[in-house]
Amino acid sequence: MTSSHAPLRRDFASDNYAGVHPEVLAALAEANGGHEVAYGADAWTARLQDVLRAHFGPTAQGFPVFNGTGANVLSLQSMLPRWGAVVCAETAHVNTDENGAPERVGGLKLLTVPTPDGKLTPELVDRQAWGWGDTHRAQPGVVSITQSTELGTVYTPQEIRDLTEHAHALGMRVHLDGSRLSNAAAALDVTLGALTSDVGVDVLSLGGTKNGLMFGEAVVVLDPEAVSGIEYLRKVDMQLASKMRFASAQLVALFEGDLWRRSAAHANAMAARLRAGVESVPGVRLTQPTESNAVFAALPAGVADQLREVRRFYDWDAAAGEVRWMCAFDTTEADVDAFVAAIRAAVGTATV
């Protein structure tokens, strides 16, 4: 436990490490007054629907859930029959970081495609989008993309439109895992709708926890015809909160005004500062473009473990010495500059 007198520690492991934004805490406190009807029939959840329609259009409908895994599983499960399959990148969160939940809970088959930068293209989708009518093959029904990707890269609106038009022409739907959608929109200086409803995305997992919420994401259905039984599946998947007002109040606080953009833009700026600080350090090789709030780099042997004594972060490919550094809404310039200094010192020691 951190002492009240100890300096605050901010790491570079994940934006999930960050605390709760003060404006979100204030919204939680406000929502805590009095009684509200349970299971989503509350004023905050009704207000959230208006907020989401302002971003994503008049047909948008939001279903708050507890976490990102729940949002992804519920989205995909509601979009597919039992024999359906999802085409996604090999690096997709649904494939690498959800412990089989899409398969075990959702009953889905994931058809993965290797990509150099975490992004799918129509040509890459076609590697797995085949076999309709073949009894022996799971039937491809959904293309799932992540924005921004697990490698920190960002799809442009045109790239997403190309994917949705291609998928729809094949009779498939498109799901977007938007756990860091805010970071992508801030990086491109576009609206949330410009990356989703405006370019043909059918269902969105809208993230909040990585951008300052205590808990809570939302499945946002953009095309009502893309899903079936989502109200019941949310209960089956154990994602129906009784005190839903507290999830909804946080999402309202984040998306009703510009808090989502302010927080994401700051995290992106800190990642850009970190990249600028290390790109001239001998022995450090940046392995992906820094387009959102992630920096990927390859370090000399032993340096990562030495640096983790200063700030926590994760290996991405330990065999290659590749690591991932994430910035959050509360990362400061002083945090970045101190970490850059530590990197310089550690690399200098390793290369002497």
Contacts in CASP RR format, 6 or more apart in sequence:
PFRMAT RR
TARGET T0000
AUTHOR 0000-0000-0000
METHOD contacts of the structure
MODEL  1
MTSSHAPLRRDFASDNYAGVHPEVLAALAEANGGHEVAYGADAWTARLQD
VLRAHFGPTAQGFPVFNGTGANVLSLQSMLPRWGAVVCAETAHVNTDENG
APERVGGLKLLTVPTPDGKLTPELVDRQAWGWGDTHRAQPGVVSITQSTE
LGTVYTPQEIRDLTEHAHALGMRVHLDGSRLSNAAAALDVTLGALTSDVG
VDVLSLGGTKNGLMFGEAVVVLDPEAVSGIEYLRKVDMQLASKMRFASAQ
LVALFEGDLWRRSAAHANAMAARLRAGVESVPGVRLTQPTESNAVFAALP
AGVADQLREVRRFYDWDAAAGEVRWMCAFDTTEADVDAFVAAIRAAVGTA
TV
2 8 0 8 1.000
2 9 0 8 1.000
9 311 0 8 1.000
10 17 0 8 1.000
10 18 0 8 1.000
10 311 0 8 1.000
10 328 0 8 1.000
10 330 0 8 1.000
10 331 0 8 1.000
10 332 0 8 1.000
10 335 0 8 1.000
11 17 0 8 1.000
11 311 0 8 1.000
11 312 0 8 1.000
11 313 0 8 1.000
12 274 0 8 1.000
12 311 0 8 1.000
12 312 0 8 1.000
12 313 0 8 1.000
12 325 0 8 1.000
12 326 0 8 1.000
12 327 0 8 1.000
12 331 0 8 1.000
12 339 0 8 1.000
13 311 0 8 1.000
13 312 0 8 1.000
13 313 0 8 1.000
13 314 0 8 1.000
13 326 0 8 1.000
14 210 0 8 1.000
14 314 0 8 1.000
14 326 0 8 1.000
15 180 0 8 1.000
15 210 0 8 1.000
15 211 0 8 1.000
15 267 0 8 1.000
15 293 0 8 1.000
15 326 0 8 1.000
15 327 0 8 1.000
15 328 0 8 1.000
15 329 0 8 1.000
16 209 0 8 1.000
16 210 0 8 1.000
17 312 0 8 1.000
17 328 0 8 1.000
18 212 0 8 1.000
18 328 0 8 1.000
18 329 0 8 1.000
18 330 0 8 1.000
18 331 0 8 1.000
19 212 0 8 1.000
19 214 0 8 1.000
19 330 0 8 1.000
20 28 0 8 1.000
20 212 0 8 1.000
20 213 0 8 1.000
20 214 0 8 1.000
21 212 0 8 1.000
21 213 0 8 1.000
21 253 0 8 1.000
21 254 0 8 1.000
21 259 0 8 1.000
21 263 0 8 1.000
21 329 0 8 1.000
21 330 0 8 1.000
23 253 0 8 1.000
23 259 0 8 1.000
24 212 0 8 1.000
24 213 0 8 1.000
24 214 0 8 1.000
24 250 0 8 1.000
24 253 0 8 1.000
24 254 0 8 1.000
24 259 0 8 1.000
25 214 0 8 1.000
26 253 0 8 1.000
27 249 0 8 1.000
27 250 0 8 1.000
27 252 0 8 1.000
27 253 0 8 1.000
28 214 0 8 1.000
28 246 0 8 1.000
28 249 0 8 1.000
28 250 0 8 1.000
30 249 0 8 1.000
31 44 0 8 1.000
31 245 0 8 1.000
31 246 0 8 1.000
31 248 0 8 1.000
31 249 0 8 1.000
32 246 0 8 1.000
36 42 0 8 1.000
36 43 0 8 1.000
36 44 0 8 1.000
36 243 0 8 1.000
36 245 0 8 1.000
38 242 0 8 1.000
38 243 0 8 1.000
38 244 0 8 1.000
39 240 0 8 1.000
39 241 0 8 1.000
39 242 0 8 1.000
39 244 0 8 1.000
40 64 0 8 1.000
40 241 0 8 1.000
40 244 0 8 1.000
40 245 0 8 1.000
40 248 0 8 1.000
42 244 0 8 1.000
42 245 0 8 1.000
42 248 0 8 1.000
43 245 0 8 1.000
44 244 0 8 1.000
44 245 0 8 1.000
44 246 0 8 1.000
44 248 0 8 1.000
44 249 0 8 1.000
44 252 0 8 1.000
45 64 0 8 1.000
45 244 0 8 1.000
45 245 0 8 1.000
45 248 0 8 1.000
47 248 0 8 1.000
47 252 0 8 1.000
47 256 0 8 1.000
48 62 0 8 1.000
48 64 0 8 1.000
48 218 0 8 1.000
48 248 0 8 1.000
48 251 0 8 1.000
48 252 0 8 1.000
49 60 0 8 1.000
49 61 0 8 1.000
49 62 0 8 1.000
51 251 0 8 1.000
51 252 0 8 1.000
51 255 0 8 1.000
51 256 0 8 1.000
52 60 0 8 1.000
52 61 0 8 1.000
52 62 0 8 1.000
52 206 0 8 1.000
52 218 0 8 1.000
52 220 0 8 1.000
52 255 0 8 1.000
53 60 0 8 1.000
55 191 0 8 1.000
55 192 0 8 1.000
55 193 0 8 1.000
55 255 0 8 1.000
56 192 0 8 1.000
56 193 0 8 1.000
56 196 0 8 1.000
56 197 0 8 1.000
56 204 0 8 1.000
56 220 0 8 1.000
56 222 0 8 1.000
57 193 0 8 1.000
57 197 0 8 1.000
57 222 0 8 1.000
59 222 0 8 1.000
59 223 0 8 1.000
59 224 0 8 1.000
60 197 0 8 1.000
60 220 0 8 1.000
60 221 0 8 1.000
60 222 0 8 1.000
61 220 0 8 1.000
61 221 0 8 1.000
61 224 0 8 1.000
62 206 0 8 1.000
62 218 0 8 1.000
62 219 0 8 1.000
62 220 0 8 1.000
62 221 0 8 1.000
63 74 0 8 1.000
63 218 0 8 1.000
63 219 0 8 1.000
63 220 0 8 1.000
63 221 0 8 1.000
63 230 0 8 1.000
63 231 0 8 1.000
63 234 0 8 1.000
64 216 0 8 1.000
64 217 0 8 1.000
64 218 0 8 1.000
64 241 0 8 1.000
64 244 0 8 1.000
64 247 0 8 1.000
64 248 0 8 1.000
64 251 0 8 1.000
65 71 0 8 1.000
65 74 0 8 1.000
65 216 0 8 1.000
65 217 0 8 1.000
65 218 0 8 1.000
65 219 0 8 1.000
65 234 0 8 1.000
65 239 0 8 1.000
65 241 0 8 1.000
65 247 0 8 1.000
66 215 0 8 1.000
66 216 0 8 1.000
66 217 0 8 1.000
66 239 0 8 1.000
66 241 0 8 1.000
66 247 0 8 1.000
67 209 0 8 1.000
67 215 0 8 1.000
67 216 0 8 1.000
67 217 0 8 1.000
68 179 0 8 1.000
68 205 0 8 1.000
68 207 0 8 1.000
68 209 0 8 1.000
68 216 0 8 1.000
68 217 0 8 1.000
69 98 0 8 1.000
69 101 0 8 1.000
70 101 0 8 1.000
70 217 0 8 1.000
70 237 0 8 1.000
70 239 0 8 1.000
71 205 0 8 1.000
71 206 0 8 1.000
71 207 0 8 1.000
71 217 0 8 1.000
71 218 0 8 1.000
71 219 0 8 1.000
71 239 0 8 1.000
72 93 0 8 1.000
72 94 0 8 1.000
72 98 0 8 1.000
72 101 0 8 1.000
72 102 0 8 1.000
72 144 0 8 1.000
72 175 0 8 1.000
72 177 0 8 1.000
72 205 0 8 1.000
73 98 0 8 1.000
73 101 0 8 1.000
73 102 0 8 1.000
73 105 0 8 1.000
73 106 0 8 1.000
73 237 0 8 1.000
74 219 0 8 1.000
74 230 0 8 1.000
74 233 0 8 1.000
74 234 0 8 1.000
74 237 0 8 1.000
74 239 0 8 1.000
75 175 0 8 1.000
75 203 0 8 1.000
75 204 0 8 1.000
75 205 0 8 1.000
75 219 0 8 1.000
75 227 0 8 1.000
76 86 0 8 1.000
76 94 0 8 1.000
76 102 0 8 1.000
76 106 0 8 1.000
76 108 0 8 1.000
76 142 0 8 1.000
76 144 0 8 1.000
76 175 0 8 1.000
77 105 0 8 1.000
77 106 0 8 1.000
77 107 0 8 1.000
77 108 0 8 1.000
77 233 0 8 1.000
77 237 0 8 1.000
78 203 0 8 1.000
78 219 0 8 1.000
78 227 0 8 1.000
78 228 0 8 1.000
78 229 0 8 1.000
78 230 0 8 1.000
78 233 0 8 1.000
79 141 0 8 1.000
79 142 0 8 1.000
79 173 0 8 1.000
79 175 0 8 1.000
79 202 0 8 1.000
79 203 0 8 1.000
79 226 0 8 1.000
79 227 0 8 1.000
80 86 0 8 1.000
80 108 0 8 1.000
80 141 0 8 1.000
80 142 0 8 1.000
81 139 0 8 1.000
82 107 0 8 1.000
83 138 0 8 1.000
83 139 0 8 1.000
84 108 0 8 1.000
84 109 0 8 1.000
84 138 0 8 1.000
84 139 0 8 1.000
84 140 0 8 1.000
84 141 0 8 1.000
84 142 0 8 1.000
85 108 0 8 1.000
85 109 0 8 1.000
85 110 0 8 1.000
85 111 0 8 1.000
85 128 0 8 1.000
85 138 0 8 1.000
85 139 0 8 1.000
85 140 0 8 1.000
85 141 0 8 1.000
85 142 0 8 1.000
86 94 0 8 1.000
86 102 0 8 1.000
86 108 0 8 1.000
86 109 0 8 1.000
86 110 0 8 1.000
86 111 0 8 1.000
86 140 0 8 1.000
86 141 0 8 1.000
86 142 0 8 1.000
86 143 0 8 1.000
86 144 0 8 1.000
86 175 0 8 1.000
87 111 0 8 1.000
87 112 0 8 1.000
87 113 0 8 1.000
87 120 0 8 1.000
87 125 0 8 1.000
87 128 0 8 1.000
87 129 0 8 1.000
87 140 0 8 1.000
87 141 0 8 1.000
87 142 0 8 1.000
87 143 0 8 1.000
87 144 0 8 1.000
87 172 0 8 1.000
88 94 0 8 1.000
88 95 0 8 1.000
88 110 0 8 1.000
88 111 0 8 1.000
88 112 0 8 1.000
88 113 0 8 1.000
88 120 0 8 1.000
88 143 0 8 1.000
88 144 0 8 1.000
88 145 0 8 1.000
89 95 0 8 1.000
89 112 0 8 1.000
89 113 0 8 1.000
89 114 0 8 1.000
89 115 0 8 1.000
89 118 0 8 1.000
89 119 0 8 1.000
89 120 0 8 1.000
89 124 0 8 1.000
89 145 0 8 1.000
89 146 0 8 1.000
89 149 0 8 1.000
89 150 0 8 1.000
90 96 0 8 1.000
90 112 0 8 1.000
90 113 0 8 1.000
90 114 0 8 1.000
90 115 0 8 1.000
91 115 0 8 1.000
91 118 0 8 1.000
91 149 0 8 1.000
91 150 0 8 1.000
91 151 0 8 1.000
92 110 0 8 1.000
92 112 0 8 1.000
92 118 0 8 1.000
92 144 0 8 1.000
92 145 0 8 1.000
92 146 0 8 1.000
92 150 0 8 1.000
92 177 0 8 1.000
93 146 0 8 1.000
93 150 0 8 1.000
93 177 0 8 1.000
93 179 0 8 1.000
94 102 0 8 1.000
94 110 0 8 1.000
94 144 0 8 1.000
94 177 0 8 1.000
95 102 0 8 1.000
95 110 0 8 1.000
95 112 0 8 1.000
96 150 0 8 1.000
102 108 0 8 1.000
102 110 0 8 1.000
103 109 0 8 1.000
103 110 0 8 1.000
105 237 0 8 1.000
106 237 0 8 1.000
109 138 0 8 1.000
111 128 0 8 1.000
111 138 0 8 1.000
111 140 0 8 1.000
112 128 0 8 1.000
113 120 0 8 1.000
113 124 0 8 1.000
113 125 0 8 1.000
113 127 0 8 1.000
113 128 0 8 1.000
115 124 0 8 1.000
117 149 0 8 1.000
117 151 0 8 1.000
117 153 0 8 1.000
117 288 0 8 1.000
117 289 0 8 1.000
118 146 0 8 1.000
118 149 0 8 1.000
118 150 0 8 1.000
118 151 0 8 1.000
118 153 0 8 1.000
119 145 0 8 1.000
119 149 0 8 1.000
119 153 0 8 1.000
119 155 0 8 1.000
119 159 0 8 1.000
120 143 0 8 1.000
120 145 0 8 1.000
120 163 0 8 1.000
121 159 0 8 1.000
121 162 0 8 1.000
121 163 0 8 1.000
122 162 0 8 1.000
122 163 0 8 1.000
122 166 0 8 1.000
125 143 0 8 1.000
125 163 0 8 1.000
125 166 0 8 1.000
125 167 0 8 1.000
128 140 0 8 1.000
129 140 0 8 1.000
129 143 0 8 1.000
129 167 0 8 1.000
129 170 0 8 1.000
129 172 0 8 1.000
130 140 0 8 1.000
131 137 0 8 1.000
131 139 0 8 1.000
131 140 0 8 1.000
132 139 0 8 1.000
132 140 0 8 1.000
133 139 0 8 1.000
140 170 0 8 1.000
140 172 0 8 1.000
141 171 0 8 1.000
141 172 0 8 1.000
141 173 0 8 1.000
142 172 0 8 1.000
142 173 0 8 1.000
142 174 0 8 1.000
142 175 0 8 1.000
143 163 0 8 1.000
143 167 0 8 1.000
143 172 0 8 1.000
143 173 0 8 1.000
143 174 0 8 1.000
143 175 0 8 1.000
144 174 0 8 1.000
144 175 0 8 1.000
144 176 0 8 1.000
144 177 0 8 1.000
145 155 0 8 1.000
145 160 0 8 1.000
145 163 0 8 1.000
145 174 0 8 1.000
145 175 0 8 1.000
145 176 0 8 1.000
145 177 0 8 1.000
146 176 0 8 1.000
146 177 0 8 1.000
146 178 0 8 1.000
146 179 0 8 1.000
146 180 0 8 1.000
147 154 0 8 1.000
147 155 0 8 1.000
147 160 0 8 1.000
147 176 0 8 1.000
147 177 0 8 1.000
147 178 0 8 1.000
147 180 0 8 1.000
147 181 0 8 1.000
147 184 0 8 1.000
147 195 0 8 1.000
148 154 0 8 1.000
148 155 0 8 1.000
148 180 0 8 1.000
148 181 0 8 1.000
148 183 0 8 1.000
148 184 0 8 1.000
148 187 0 8 1.000
148 291 0 8 1.000
148 292 0 8 1.000
148 293 0 8 1.000
148 294 0 8 1.000
149 155 0 8 1.000
151 288 0 8 1.000
151 294 0 8 1.000
151 296 0 8 1.000
152 180 0 8 1.000
152 288 0 8 1.000
152 289 0 8 1.000
152 290 0 8 1.000
152 291 0 8 1.000
152 292 0 8 1.000
152 293 0 8 1.000
152 294 0 8 1.000
152 296 0 8 1.000
153 288 0 8 1.000
153 289 0 8 1.000
153 291 0 8 1.000
153 292 0 8 1.000
154 183 0 8 1.000
154 184 0 8 1.000
154 187 0 8 1.000
154 188 0 8 1.000
154 291 0 8 1.000
154 292 0 8 1.000
155 163 0 8 1.000
155 184 0 8 1.000
155 195 0 8 1.000
156 188 0 8 1.000
157 188 0 8 1.000
157 190 0 8 1.000
157 194 0 8 1.000
157 195 0 8 1.000
157 198 0 8 1.000
157 199 0 8 1.000
158 199 0 8 1.000
160 176 0 8 1.000
160 195 0 8 1.000
160 196 0 8 1.000
160 199 0 8 1.000
160 200 0 8 1.000
160 201 0 8 1.000
161 199 0 8 1.000
161 200 0 8 1.000
163 174 0 8 1.000
164 174 0 8 1.000
164 199 0 8 1.000
164 200 0 8 1.000
164 201 0 8 1.000
164 202 0 8 1.000
165 200 0 8 1.000
167 173 0 8 1.000
167 174 0 8 1.000
168 174 0 8 1.000
168 200 0 8 1.000
173 202 0 8 1.000
173 203 0 8 1.000
173 223 0 8 1.000
173 226 0 8 1.000
174 200 0 8 1.000
174 201 0 8 1.000
174 202 0 8 1.000
174 203 0 8 1.000
175 201 0 8 1.000
175 202 0 8 1.000
175 203 0 8 1.000
175 204 0 8 1.000
175 205 0 8 1.000
176 195 0 8 1.000
176 196 0 8 1.000
176 201 0 8 1.000
176 203 0 8 1.000
176 204 0 8 1.000
176 205 0 8 1.000
177 205 0 8 1.000
178 184 0 8 1.000
178 204 0 8 1.000
178 205 0 8 1.000
178 206 0 8 1.000
178 207 0 8 1.000
179 205 0 8 1.000
179 207 0 8 1.000
179 208 0 8 1.000
179 209 0 8 1.000
179 210 0 8 1.000
179 217 0 8 1.000
180 207 0 8 1.000
180 210 0 8 1.000
180 211 0 8 1.000
180 264 0 8 1.000
180 292 0 8 1.000
180 293 0 8 1.000
181 192 0 8 1.000
181 195 0 8 1.000
181 196 0 8 1.000
181 204 0 8 1.000
181 206 0 8 1.000
181 207 0 8 1.000
182 192 0 8 1.000
182 207 0 8 1.000
182 208 0 8 1.000
182 211 0 8 1.000
182 260 0 8 1.000
182 261 0 8 1.000
182 263 0 8 1.000
182 264 0 8 1.000
183 211 0 8 1.000
183 264 0 8 1.000
183 267 0 8 1.000
183 268 0 8 1.000
183 292 0 8 1.000
183 293 0 8 1.000
184 195 0 8 1.000
184 292 0 8 1.000
185 191 0 8 1.000
185 192 0 8 1.000
185 193 0 8 1.000
185 194 0 8 1.000
185 195 0 8 1.000
185 261 0 8 1.000
185 264 0 8 1.000
186 261 0 8 1.000
186 264 0 8 1.000
186 265 0 8 1.000
186 268 0 8 1.000
187 264 0 8 1.000
187 268 0 8 1.000
187 291 0 8 1.000
187 292 0 8 1.000
188 194 0 8 1.000
188 195 0 8 1.000
191 198 0 8 1.000
192 255 0 8 1.000
192 260 0 8 1.000
195 201 0 8 1.000
196 204 0 8 1.000
196 220 0 8 1.000
196 222 0 8 1.000
197 222 0 8 1.000
200 222 0 8 1.000
200 223 0 8 1.000
201 222 0 8 1.000
202 221 0 8 1.000
202 222 0 8 1.000
202 223 0 8 1.000
202 226 0 8 1.000
203 219 0 8 1.000
203 220 0 8 1.000
203 221 0 8 1.000
203 222 0 8 1.000
203 223 0 8 1.000
203 226 0 8 1.000
203 227 0 8 1.000
204 219 0 8 1.000
204 220 0 8 1.000
204 222 0 8 1.000
205 217 0 8 1.000
205 218 0 8 1.000
205 219 0 8 1.000
205 220 0 8 1.000
206 217 0 8 1.000
206 218 0 8 1.000
206 219 0 8 1.000
206 220 0 8 1.000
206 251 0 8 1.000
207 213 0 8 1.000
207 216 0 8 1.000
207 217 0 8 1.000
207 218 0 8 1.000
208 216 0 8 1.000
208 217 0 8 1.000
208 250 0 8 1.000
208 251 0 8 1.000
208 254 0 8 1.000
208 260 0 8 1.000
209 215 0 8 1.000
209 216 0 8 1.000
209 217 0 8 1.000
210 328 0 8 1.000
211 254 0 8 1.000
211 260 0 8 1.000
211 263 0 8 1.000
211 264 0 8 1.000
211 267 0 8 1.000
211 329 0 8 1.000
212 254 0 8 1.000
212 263 0 8 1.000
212 328 0 8 1.000
212 329 0 8 1.000
213 250 0 8 1.000
213 251 0 8 1.000
213 254 0 8 1.000
214 250 0 8 1.000
215 247 0 8 1.000
215 250 0 8 1.000
216 247 0 8 1.000
216 250 0 8 1.000
216 251 0 8 1.000
218 247 0 8 1.000
218 251 0 8 1.000
219 230 0 8 1.000
219 234 0 8 1.000
221 227 0 8 1.000
221 230 0 8 1.000
234 240 0 8 1.000
241 247 0 8 1.000
253 259 0 8 1.000
254 260 0 8 1.000
254 263 0 8 1.000
263 329 0 8 1.000
264 293 0 8 1.000
264 329 0 8 1.000
266 329 0 8 1.000
266 331 0 8 1.000
267 292 0 8 1.000
267 293 0 8 1.000
267 327 0 8 1.000
267 328 0 8 1.000
267 329 0 8 1.000
267 331 0 8 1.000
268 292 0 8 1.000
268 293 0 8 1.000
268 327 0 8 1.000
270 293 0 8 1.000
270 327 0 8 1.000
270 328 0 8 1.000
270 331 0 8 1.000
270 332 0 8 1.000
270 333 0 8 1.000
270 335 0 8 1.000
270 336 0 8 1.000
271 290 0 8 1.000
271 292 0 8 1.000
271 293 0 8 1.000
271 294 0 8 1.000
271 295 0 8 1.000
271 325 0 8 1.000
271 326 0 8 1.000
271 327 0 8 1.000
272 290 0 8 1.000
273 333 0 8 1.000
273 336 0 8 1.000
273 337 0 8 1.000
274 290 0 8 1.000
274 295 0 8 1.000
274 325 0 8 1.000
274 327 0 8 1.000
274 336 0 8 1.000
274 339 0 8 1.000
274 340 0 8 1.000
275 286 0 8 1.000
275 290 0 8 1.000
275 295 0 8 1.000
277 336 0 8 1.000
277 340 0 8 1.000
278 284 0 8 1.000
278 286 0 8 1.000
278 295 0 8 1.000
278 297 0 8 1.000
278 340 0 8 1.000
278 343 0 8 1.000
279 286 0 8 1.000
281 340 0 8 1.000
281 343 0 8 1.000
281 344 0 8 1.000
281 347 0 8 1.000
282 347 0 8 1.000
282 348 0 8 1.000
282 351 0 8 1.000
283 299 0 8 1.000
283 300 0 8 1.000
283 347 0 8 1.000
283 351 0 8 1.000
284 297 0 8 1.000
284 298 0 8 1.000
284 299 0 8 1.000
284 343 0 8 1.000
284 347 0 8 1.000
285 297 0 8 1.000
285 298 0 8 1.000
286 295 0 8 1.000
286 296 0 8 1.000
286 297 0 8 1.000
287 296 0 8 1.000
287 297 0 8 1.000
287 298 0 8 1.000
287 322 0 8 1.000
288 294 0 8 1.000
288 296 0 8 1.000
290 296 0 8 1.000
293 326 0 8 1.000
293 327 0 8 1.000
293 328 0 8 1.000
294 324 0 8 1.000
294 325 0 8 1.000
294 326 0 8 1.000
294 327 0 8 1.000
295 324 0 8 1.000
295 325 0 8 1.000
295 326 0 8 1.000
295 327 0 8 1.000
296 316 0 8 1.000
296 322 0 8 1.000
296 323 0 8 1.000
296 324 0 8 1.000
296 325 0 8 1.000
297 322 0 8 1.000
297 323 0 8 1.000
297 325 0 8 1.000
298 320 0 8 1.000
298 321 0 8 1.000
298 322 0 8 1.000
298 323 0 8 1.000
299 307 0 8 1.000
299 321 0 8 1.000
299 322 0 8 1.000
299 323 0 8 1.000
299 347 0 8 1.000
300 347 0 8 1.000
300 350 0 8 1.000
300 351 0 8 1.000
301 321 0 8 1.000
301 350 0 8 1.000
302 350 0 8 1.000
303 343 0 8 1.000
303 346 0 8 1.000
303 347 0 8 1.000
303 350 0 8 1.000
304 313 0 8 1.000
304 315 0 8 1.000
304 321 0 8 1.000
304 323 0 8 1.000
306 346 0 8 1.000
306 349 0 8 1.000
306 350 0 8 1.000
307 313 0 8 1.000
307 339 0 8 1.000
307 342 0 8 1.000
307 343 0 8 1.000
307 346 0 8 1.000
310 339 0 8 1.000
310 342 0 8 1.000
311 339 0 8 1.000
311 342 0 8 1.000
313 323 0 8 1.000
313 324 0 8 1.000
313 325 0 8 1.000
313 326 0 8 1.000
314 323 0 8 1.000
314 324 0 8 1.000
315 321 0 8 1.000
315 322 0 8 1.000
315 323 0 8 1.000
315 324 0 8 1.000
316 322 0 8 1.000
316 323 0 8 1.000
316 324 0 8 1.000
325 339 0 8 1.000
327 336 0 8 1.000
END
